[in-house]
């Protein structure tokens, strides 16, 4: 019977009077515990980004047919690394990537025929390998075969 009277009382209760709708309470958030977040530092260029430019990779002295020579390793963007041999010690050899304006400034651009100029302009960044020694100088554009070839630009 006690159960019945409890049920009856529960059924008889009046609904709570209508009140103005309260704004929902903001959830309680516990403060973060631990180190304070730090803004991300810029990441250094990846190895692939560093390799994404045409460049001279190395110069190394060696003996060629018993005489001092220089091994020049270089790479054009989008191509495998390549090597050439210059028959002088590396101390006497300049090897660098050059643009058309730089070749013009050295007086070497006028020594190139139209096809070599076209191949140089088509290289990534318009840069071509320029190698100069004591007695001669050459550029190495990539031709129709997809391989570099020598074009003399010496006096």
Secondary structure, DSSP 8 states (H G I E B T S, - for coil): -HHHHHHHHHHH---------------------SS-----------HHHHTSS-EEEEEEEEEETTEEEEEEEEE-TTS--EEEEESS-GGG-EEEEE-HHHHHHTT-GGGS-HHHHHHHHHSGGG-EEEEE-SS-EEEE-B-TTSSB--EE---
